[in-house]
Amino acid sequence: MMKLSNNAIVLLAALALCCLWAQPVRSENVEWPATMNPIADVVIVGIDSDTLYYIGRNPMANYAYTGNFPIPRVWYSKVINVLREAKAHTIAVDLLLTARVPPTTEDITVAKTVAAGPPPIVFGFEMIPRPQKDKQAINLRQFTFPNITTTSTLAPKAAALALPYAELVGSGARIGCMKILTDTDGIVRRGLLLTKYDRYVLPSFPMQIFMKAAGVSPGEITVSGYGARYMKIRGLQIKLAAGDSLPLVLPPQRKVFKHYSFLDVVYVEDSFKTGKMEEHRKRMREYFEGKIVLIGPTDNSLNDLHKTYRGSGYTGVEIQAATLNQLLNLWAGARGIGGHRTFSPEKELSPLSGQEAVNDALDEMNKITIEKQ
């Protein structure tokens, strides 16, 4: 029997990991390669250190001041207007904008900006352990799934919800639960799809974005099954993980999705100079036309970092983007549509043959081949 050197063993392990990553995501009606390349239509606008420094900065503070968070809400009105002018397909804000009594001028401004749509705009809500003192009069029925009841789904149940302020919801914004699911060991392996509250079944943040982006109505979605659980979306059937969640296929490193700074979207340097505004508009359109744009915290100081089975340091908005991307991949595969990829086809590698390739690697290294698409 041939003995392998330490270098060969390391190579075999790396090949095995690549094969596992390349295995297709299978359901009854679709097989979709879980490649590392996300659909290029999903991009992230991050509230990063530059955004905090310049937008959240207190003019009375010293130069080292890093900025306030949350940033003034009027900036969300600004970013929505820029993305709308750039013809973004869908806009989603991975933040909770709670009620303030009475509503401020900037609260009303953001609500009016949303109401002036399109495109569809999604905001987040949170699951909390106890009800808030001032319960808002928001009709949650408009966001429920007609064919999914609290008894037909195993989704996690919320004791109470922290919702966006009523004027924002009343402006036509859609809402979704932003909770990041972690297993008992603190690792993120699943994506939230549904959540139960009172007598309602409500969508997660990425599920709400998916429905708006794909043009799917809540009435077209069901969950069922004993033992093995499935979600059906028209002709697509997705096998679910514990709690009727999505088994996640995360990219193997951070920032695979295109990232843009929130500051660079809302701020035009030297805007007084001739042509600067038009140049900015053109650049925004190049970045965002037809894109699904997720807006959320990306600076490490905002404590929205999570440990995943791929490693540490993934931001919440990256996990939301990965969940959304996976739903879009499955949906495109079911409809026979090739997803647009971030990387050019000549640079992409076709998936290896799953477990067979792992076995081949362990038996005979020279039998493993990778073909260009």
C-alpha positions in Angstrom: 0.0 0.0 0.0 1.3 3.4 -1.0 2.1 5.8 1.9 1.2 9.5 1.5 3.4 12.3 2.6 2.2 15.1 4.8 1.9 17.4 1.8 -0.2 14.9 0.0 -2.6 14.4 2.9 -3.1 18.2 3.1 -3.8 18.3 -0.6 -6.3 15.5 -0.3 -8.1 17.2 2.5 -8.3 20.4 0.5 -9.7 18.6 -2.5 -12.2 16.9 -0.3 -13.4 20.2 1.0 -13.7 21.6 -2.5 -15.7 18.6 -3.5 -18.1 19.0 -0.6 -18.6 22.7 -1.4 -19.3 21.9 -5.0 -22.0 19.4 -4.3 -25.4 20.4 -5.7 -28.3 21.6 -3.5 -31.0 19.0 -4.2 -34.7 19.0 -3.8 -37.5 17.1 -5.5 -37.7 19.4 -8.5 -34.3 21.2 -8.7 -30.6 20.5 -8.6 -28.4 23.6 -8.3 -24.7 23.7 -7.9 -23.7 25.4 -4.6 -20.8 27.2 -6.0 -18.9 29.9 -4.2 -19.9 32.6 -6.7 -23.1 34.5 -5.6 -25.6 35.8 -8.1 -24.2 39.2 -9.1 -27.7 40.7 -8.6 -27.2 40.7 -4.8 -25.1 43.6 -3.5 -24.4 45.1 -0.1 -24.3 48.7 0.9 -22.4 48.7 4.2 -22.5 51.1 7.1 -18.8 51.0 7.6 -16.2 53.0 9.5 -16.1 55.8 6.9 -19.9 56.1 7.1 -19.8 56.3 10.9 -17.0 58.8 11.0 -18.5 61.3 8.5 -22.2 60.8 8.9 -22.4 59.9 12.6 -19.6 62.3 13.6 -20.2 64.8 16.4 -18.6 68.1 15.3 -17.8 69.0 18.9 -15.8 65.7 19.4 -12.1 65.3 18.7 -10.6 63.9 15.5 -10.4 60.4 16.8 -14.1 60.1 17.3 -15.5 57.2 15.3 -19.1 58.3 15.0 -22.5 57.6 16.4 -24.8 54.7 15.6 -27.5 54.5 14.7 -26.9 57.2 12.1 -29.6 59.9 11.6 -32.6 58.4 9.9 -32.7 61.1 7.2 -29.8 59.3 5.6 -32.0 56.3 4.9 -34.3 58.6 2.9 -31.2 59.8 1.0 -29.9 56.4 0.2 -33.3 55.1 -0.9 -33.6 58.1 -3.3 -30.2 57.5 -4.8 -30.9 53.8 -5.3 -34.3 54.5 -6.7 -32.8 56.9 -9.2 -30.2 54.3 -10.1 -33.0 51.8 -10.8 -32.3 49.3 -8.2 -34.6 46.3 -8.4 -35.3 45.8 -4.7 -34.0 47.7 -1.6 -33.8 46.1 1.8 -32.6 47.7 5.1 -31.2 45.2 7.6 -32.0 47.4 10.5 -34.8 48.0 13.0 -36.2 51.6 13.0 -38.4 51.6 16.1 -41.2 54.1 17.0 -40.4 57.4 18.5 -43.1 59.4 20.3 -44.0 61.6 18.7 -42.6 60.7 15.3 -39.9 63.1 14.3 -39.6 65.0 11.0 -37.0 62.6 9.7 -39.3 59.6 10.5 -42.0 61.2 8.4 -39.5 62.0 5.7 -38.3 58.3 5.4 -42.0 57.1 5.4 -42.8 59.5 2.5 -39.7 58.5 0.6 -40.8 54.8 0.9 -44.3 55.7 -0.2 -43.0 57.3 -3.3 -41.8 53.9 -4.7 -41.1 51.7 -6.6 -39.0 49.7 -6.1 -40.2 47.4 -3.3 -38.5 48.3 0.0 -38.1 45.9 3.0 -37.2 46.7 6.6 -36.4 44.4 9.4 -38.1 43.5 12.7 -36.7 41.6 15.7 -37.9 38.7 18.0 -37.7 39.9 21.6 -38.4 38.1 24.9 -41.2 40.3 26.2 -43.6 42.8 24.8 -42.7 46.5 24.5 -44.5 48.9 26.7 -46.0 50.9 23.9 -47.5 48.3 21.5 -48.0 49.7 18.0 -51.2 49.4 16.1 -49.7 47.5 13.1 -51.8 45.0 11.1 -49.6 42.0 10.8 -52.1 40.0 8.8 -51.0 41.7 5.6 -47.6 40.0 6.0 -48.8 36.5 6.8 -48.9 33.3 4.7 -52.5 32.3 3.9 -51.7 28.6 3.6 -49.3 28.3 6.5 -50.7 28.2 10.1 -48.8 28.2 13.4 -49.7 24.5 13.8 -48.4 23.5 10.3 -44.9 25.0 10.7 -42.1 24.2 13.1 -40.6 27.7 12.7 -39.4 29.4 15.9 -42.0 31.2 18.0 -41.5 34.8 19.2 -42.7 35.8 22.6 -42.9 39.4 21.3 -41.8 41.5 18.4 -40.0 44.8 18.0 -41.5 46.3 14.9 -40.6 49.3 12.7 -42.6 52.4 13.5 -46.2 52.4 12.2 -45.8 55.3 9.8 -43.0 53.4 8.0 -45.0 50.2 7.7 -48.1 52.2 6.6 -46.1 53.7 3.8 -46.0 50.4 1.9 -42.8 49.0 3.3 -42.6 45.2 3.7 -41.1 43.7 6.8 -39.1 40.5 7.7 -37.6 39.0 10.8 -33.8 39.7 11.0 -33.0 36.9 13.5 -29.8 35.0 12.7 -30.2 31.3 13.7 -27.4 29.7 15.7 -27.1 26.1 16.8 -26.4 25.1 20.4 -22.7 25.5 19.8 -23.1 29.1 18.7 -22.4 28.3 15.0 -24.6 29.6 12.1 -25.6 26.7 9.8 -29.2 27.6 8.9 -31.1 30.5 7.5 -34.4 31.6 9.0 -37.4 31.4 6.6 -40.4 31.8 8.9 -41.3 32.9 12.4 -44.4 32.5 14.5 -46.0 35.2 16.6 -49.4 35.0 18.3 -51.6 33.6 15.6 -49.4 34.8 12.7 -46.7 33.2 10.6 -44.4 35.9 9.3 -41.5 35.9 6.8 -37.9 36.3 7.6 -35.9 39.2 6.2 -34.4 37.2 3.3 -37.7 35.4 2.6 -39.5 38.8 2.3 -36.8 40.1 -0.1 -37.0 36.9 -2.1 -40.8 37.2 -2.5 -40.6 40.8 -3.7 -37.6 40.1 -6.0 -39.0 37.0 -7.5 -42.6 38.2 -7.7 -43.9 35.4 -5.5 -47.0 36.0 -3.3 -47.3 34.6 0.2 -50.2 32.5 -0.9 -48.0 30.4 -3.2 -45.8 29.1 -0.3 -46.6 26.1 1.9 -44.7 23.9 4.3 -45.5 20.2 5.0 -44.1 16.8 5.8 -43.6 14.3 8.7 -40.0 13.6 9.5 -38.6 15.1 6.3 -40.0 18.7 5.9 -40.4 20.6 2.7 -41.3 24.1 1.6 -43.1 24.4 -1.7 -43.0 27.6 -3.8 -45.0 27.0 -7.0 -43.1 24.2 -8.7 -40.1 24.4 -6.4 -39.7 22.1 -3.4 -37.0 22.8 -0.9 -36.0 20.3 1.8 -35.9 22.1 5.2 -33.6 21.8 8.2 -34.7 22.0 11.9 -37.3 24.6 12.7 -38.4 24.7 9.0 -35.2 26.6 8.2 -32.9 26.6 5.2 -29.7 24.6 5.4 -27.2 27.3 4.4 -24.5 27.1 1.8 -22.2 30.0 2.7 -19.4 31.3 0.6 -16.0 30.1 1.9 -14.8 33.6 2.7 -16.2 36.9 3.6 -17.1 39.7 1.2 -17.8 37.5 -1.8 -20.8 39.7 -2.4 -20.1 43.1 -3.9 -19.7 45.7 -1.1 -20.2 49.4 -1.4 -19.8 52.0 1.4 -23.0 53.7 2.5 -21.1 57.0 2.5 -20.0 56.6 -1.1 -23.7 56.2 -2.1 -25.1 59.3 -0.3 -22.1 61.6 -0.4 -20.7 63.3 -3.5 -17.2 64.8 -3.0 -16.8 68.2 -4.6 -20.4 68.2 -5.6 -20.2 71.9 -6.4 -17.9 71.2 -9.3 -19.3 70.9 -12.8 -20.1 67.4 -13.8 -19.5 65.8 -10.4 -23.2 65.1 -9.7 -23.8 63.6 -13.1 -20.6 61.4 -12.7 -22.0 60.1 -9.4 -25.4 59.3 -10.9 -23.7 57.4 -13.7 -21.6 55.4 -11.3 -24.6 54.6 -9.1 -26.4 53.3 -12.0 -23.5 51.1 -13.0 -23.4 49.7 -9.5 -27.1 49.2 -8.7 -29.3 49.1 -11.8 -31.4 45.9 -11.6 -29.7 44.9 -8.4 -31.1 43.6 -5.1 -29.5 45.9 -2.6 -29.1 45.0 1.1 -28.2 47.8 3.4 -26.7 47.0 6.8 -23.9 47.4 9.4 -20.5 46.1 8.2 -18.1 47.9 10.7 -16.7 45.5 13.3 -17.5 48.0 16.1 -21.2 47.5 15.6 -21.0 44.0 17.0 -23.0 42.3 14.2 -20.4 39.6 13.7 -21.3 35.9 13.7 -19.4 32.6 13.8 -20.4 30.2 11.0 -19.3 26.8 9.9 -17.1 28.6 7.4 -15.4 30.6 10.1 -15.8 33.8 12.2 -16.4 37.4 11.3 -19.4 37.1 9.0 -21.6 40.1 9.3 -25.4 39.7 9.8 -26.1 41.4 6.4 -23.7 38.9 4.7 -25.6 36.0 6.2 -28.9 37.5 5.1 -27.5 38.0 1.6 -26.3 34.3 1.5 -29.7 33.1 2.5 -31.4 35.2 -0.1 -28.8 34.2 -2.7 -29.5 30.5 -2.0 -33.3 31.0 -2.4 -32.7 32.9 -5.7 -30.4 30.1 -6.9 -33.0 27.4 -6.2 -35.7 29.5 -7.7 -33.7 30.2 -10.9 -32.8 26.5 -11.2 -36.4 25.4 -10.9 -37.4 27.7 -13.7 -34.4 26.7 -15.9 -32.8 30.1 -15.7 -29.0 30.3 -15.4 -28.1 32.6 -12.6 -25.8 35.6 -13.3 -22.5 35.1 -11.6 -20.0 37.6 -10.2 -17.2 36.0 -12.1 -16.9 35.5 -15.8 -17.7 32.0 -17.2 -14.2 31.3 -18.4 -12.9 31.8 -14.8 -15.5 29.5 -13.2 -14.9 25.8 -12.6 -17.6 23.2 -13.0 -18.6 21.3 -9.8 -16.8 18.1 -9.1 -18.8 14.9 -8.8 -19.6 15.3 -5.1 -18.8 12.3 -2.8 -17.5 10.3 -5.8 -14.8 12.8 -6.3 -13.8 12.6 -2.6 -13.5 8.9 -2.9 -11.5 9.2 -6.1 -9.2 11.7 -4.4 -8.5 9.3 -1.5 -7.9 6.3 -3.9 -6.1 7.8 -6.9 -5.2 11.5 -7.1 -4.6 11.3 -10.8 -8.2 10.4 -11.5 -9.5 13.8 -10.3 -10.2 16.2 -13.2 -11.6 19.7 -13.2 -13.2 20.8 -16.5 -13.8 24.3 -17.6 -17.4 25.3 -18.2 
